Amino acid sequence: MFINDAFAQNAASAIPNAPVLGTVLQILLIFIVFYLLLIRPQQKKMKQREAELKAIKVGDKLITAGGIYATVRAIDGDDLTLEISKGVEVKAHRYTIREVLTDEKSQSKKQKS
């Protein structure tokens, strides 16, 4: 009975502080991996989209968030006047644009349909 108590006391006092350092390093490593694999690519993608939306000019062909193919006819700040058919124009906010079509993209989309 006395021997078991003595072993229990020695085991509790023998726990080193080294696992705390290991735990901190593991958490730091996990954060670095998340940053490199998830956060950084997402930020890069967001910057690219922001630049693409700011570069919209009159005459660009694009797709709205609702899936409507349109051509930009006028720009007033963040409001775009879009022509969706001959003589049919609508206004849309710049950030409701899903994709700006380049010549290559529009050709491939036409071939698919």
N, C-alpha and C positions, 0 to 999 in steps of 0.2 A: 504494500500500500504506500509506504513512504518512497519507494523507488519510483513508482509511476508518477507521483507528484513532482519529484525532482527532475525527471526527464521532461515533463511538461513545462516546467519553469525554464529549463535550459533551451528548449526548442523555441519558446516565445521570445527569449532575449537574443537568440542567434539569428533572427531575421535581419538580413542586411538592408541597407538603403539602396543597393544597386538596382533592384527591380523598379524603383521610382524613376531612375534615369532611363532604364529600358522602356518603360511605359511612355515617358515623354518623347523619346526618340521614335517610338512606333506611331504615336499620334502625329508627330511632325512629318514623318514619312508618308502617312496616309493623306495628310493635307497637301503635301507636295504632289503626290500622284493625282489627287482630285484636281488640283490646279492645272497641272499639265495636260490631263486627259479630258477634263470637262469644262472648266471655267475659261481657260485661255482660248480654246477654239471657239467657244460660244461668243466671247467678246470680239474676237476677230470677225466672226460671221456678222455680228450686229453692226460693227463699223463698216463692213463692206456693203451691207444692205442700206445703211444710212447714206453712204456715199452714192449708191445707185439711185436712191430716191431723190437726192438733192441734184443729181445730174440730169433729171428728166427735162427735156426741152420740147418745144413745139415740133410736131411731126413724128414724135416717137410713137411706136406701136406698143401696146401693153395689155395686160390682163388685170382686171380689177379683182378684189377679194370675192366678189360674187360670181366670178367666172366669165365676165363680159369682155370680149375683145374690143379694143377701142384705139383711137388715134388721138393724140393730144392736139387740140386746136388753139388753146390759149392757157396762159398761166398767170394767176393772180395770187402771189404769195404761196400759201399752201393749198389753195383751191385750183383745181384743174378743170378746164372745160374739155370734155371728151366727146368725140364724134363716134357713135356706135353704129350708125348707118348713114347713108346720104341724107342730109337735112335733119338728122336726129342728134341733138347734142344734150349732154347731161353734165352736171357739175359733180365733182368728186373731190374728196380730200386727198392730199398727196399720200398719206399713210394708209389709205385703203387700197393701194396698188399692191397686187401680189407679185407681179413679175413684169419687168421691162423686157420686151422682146427685141433681140438683135436680129439681123438679117438671117443668120444661121439658124437661130431658134425658131423664127417664124416659118422658114422653109421646111424644117423638120416637122413642125406641128401640122403644116398643111399636108405634107406627104402622109402622115399617120391617119388623117381623116378621110 
